[in-house]
Amino acid sequence: MNQIEISDEEIRTPKRIPPELPVLVTADMVVFPGIITPLAVKDEEDIKIFNDVLAGDVRMLAMSLQKKRSKSQDKTPEPHDIGCAVLVLKMLRIPDGSLRLLIQGINRIKLERTYLHEDGYLVAKVRRIKSKTAKGLRLDALLRNVQEEFGEAIDEAPYLPYEMKVALLNIEDPGALADFVAANLNIRTEERQEILSIIDVETRLSKVQTLVNRELQLLKLGSKIQSEVTGTIEKNQREYFLREQLKAIKKELGEDDAGAEIRELKERIKNLDAPE
C-alpha cells in the first residue's frame, strides 16, 4: 500500500502505550507530546521500523534523541532514557523508496531496557511518565508570561507564522504550553531534550520562559541592527544620488569641478605680483 492514514476517531481515542515499543533513534529531532510534525525517512533500518509498526494494530513507536558518543564507541546508537511515544497518523511511500510521514507525540516515556530486534533496530521496554503539576499563583504567572513573550516572538520572528498565536492563546494547560513553545522555538536540539526530560511542570515552564526571553531579546536586537544597517545604506545612497545630481547641474551650467579649479588657478596666477 502506498498510503496509510489513521482515522479521526483513532486520533481522538486515548492511547494505551504498549509495554514494548520499537525505537527510532534520531540525530537531531525531539518530539513532544501533543505535537503533530512531518517526518521524512530514508534510512533502510528506519524504514523497517515503520513497516513493522504499520503492519501492527497500534501504529506506535518510541522516539528518542541519540546521545553523543565518543569515537571509541561502536556504531549502535544509544538513545536518551527519556523519549516520546509517537503515533503514526499518515504515511506515504515515495517512488525512490523513502517514506513521508505525519506523526503525533502521545506521552513522555522512559526507556527502561533496550535490546536489538532481529531486523537490526532497537526495541525498548517503556514506561509512561506522568508529569508532576502543582497549582498556584506562580504557575499561573509563568503561564501568562510565556504566552505574552512567545506572542511577541511570533510578531518578531519570520519563521513563526502569525496563526500560531491563536493556538498559543487557547492552551490553558501549563505542561502542554511548555511543550508547544519548546517544539516551535528556535533552540538547540539539546535544549529541547532537556525540556522533554523535565517532569515537574513548573520547572519545565520556567526553563521555557528563560529560552523564550533569550530568543525575544535576540530577535529585537536583530531587528535593531537591521534597521541601523538599512538606515546607513539609505543615507549613503541618498548622498551619492545628490552628489551625482550636483555634478550634472554644474556640468549643465559649465561649472563642472575640473573647470572651476582651472579658472581659480588662472585667476591666482593673474593676480600674482611676479616677474614675467
Buried (B, 14 or more C-beta within 10 A) or exposed (E): EEEBEBEEEEEEEEBEBBEEBBBBBBEEBBBBBBBBBEBEBEEEBBBBBBEBBBEEEBBBBBBBBBEEEEEEEEEEBBBBBBBBBBBBBBBEBEEEEBBBBBBBBBBBBBBEEBEEBEEEBBBBBBEBBEBEBEEEEEBEEBBEBBBEBBBBBBEBBEEBEEEBBEEBEEBEBBBBBBBBBBBBBEBEBEBBBBBBBBBEBBEBBBBBBEBBBEBBEBBEEEEEEEEEEEEEEEEEEEEEEEEEEEEEEBEEEEEBEEEEEEEEEEEEEEEEEEEE
